[in-house]
Amino acid sequence: MSAETPPVSWFRRLTIAAPAQPSAAPAPGRRAALAKLADLMARDTDVHEPTGTRLLEPDQAAPVTIVIWHGFTNAPSQFLPIAEQLADAGHRVLLPRMPRHGRTDVLTKALSTLTADELVAHVNTCIDIAAGLGEQVWVVGLSAGGILSALAAATRAEVSRAVLIVPFVAPKGFPMPAVRLCVKFPQLVPRFYMWWDPRVKADLGQSPYTYPGFPLPGVIPFLHLSEAMLDGTVRAGHRLERVVLVVQLLEPLARDV
């Protein structure tokens, strides 16, 4: 007996624009991959050195390249200790800086004009680089980075394993129909700045490279990609060897799947 198709939630009948289709151009070898990496790192203007894109490689040959995306409003430095341990264990690790993150001005409003197409292009560039460096590509992402990892895993055949850590599908307490409405009509999203902790505002007391807040429209491109994957607008083109989903019930802002 065939499995029944689950019913479609009513709000998903509100169609959204499909994000840009992936345009894969995997580097044919190490030299081409490093050239693409240099181009990506050249975009690290007005950023602290620890917040820029970086590549960590072990002394010996590494068949696996792991791409790790940091969380929303954070930077590659968030995963540097883990990346160093992975490199010591024999893995190559690419820590990309997500678009408009890691700026020296942590109060920047640059995220207010971020687009889903910009994120898709960024993901493709990172996988193009990783594909030319090793035989296998694995992806890891936290929060908004988990959405980028999911997109890479769904659309790029080079990716064989994925770890999604509390992928950001909606702000905590925000109903999914409202998320869909905001993705469909982003002009309705208030353009105010949201502090992670309104009690301390800019004095967050964490990493000096983490933005203490963000313009609310900055979350919409990530939610757009999430919604597109949840409703099948973005379709998986291949099967993965393994997928790990990490959830945290007490995540303060983001709600996971």
Order of alpha helices (4+ residues) and beta strands (2+ residues): alpha-beta-beta-alpha-beta-alpha-beta-alpha-beta-beta-alpha-beta-beta-alpha-beta-beta
